[in-house]
Amino acid sequence: MARRGLADRGVSGVFGGASVREKNEPAPGGGHRRLVVERDGSGLDPVWHVYVQQGDRPLERRWSVGSFGGRSDAHALREAVWTSPDRIRMTTQEGAVHEVSIAPGGRPDRVVSAGG
């Protein structure tokens, strides 16, 4: 069974390679926040990293919001979306939902880890 997550990028993730940016989406309502999802393409077990990025270069800041992956498809990231300008929802392949609030300064209230 093929492993599927946020995006199916073919065999590059199976045979190794650098991280692939799969999502770079501005927060609703404008501002300088972005939801960034990157997939580590090295190895047979991809890992998705979810970040909040705030500001512009050279003063840009980035905070980890979640990490998903490992040997089980249950931990693969299916979706990461803004639900409001200060809230992110991340859903695994099997439907587990994780919501994280983002403080005014950009820092998440917690970091989610699924699999590993």
Secondary structure as GFF3:
##gff-version 3
##sequence-region A 1 116
A	DSSP	three_ten_helix	10	13	.	.	.	ID=ss1
A	DSSP	beta_strand	20	26	.	.	.	ID=ss2
A	DSSP	beta_strand	33	40	.	.	.	ID=ss3
A	DSSP	beta_strand	47	54	.	.	.	ID=ss4
A	DSSP	beta_strand	61	69	.	.	.	ID=ss5
A	DSSP	three_ten_helix	73	75	.	.	.	ID=ss6
A	DSSP	beta_strand	77	84	.	.	.	ID=ss7
A	DSSP	beta_strand	87	92	.	.	.	ID=ss8
A	DSSP	beta_strand	97	101	.	.	.	ID=ss9
A	DSSP	beta_strand	112	115	.	.	.	ID=ss10
###
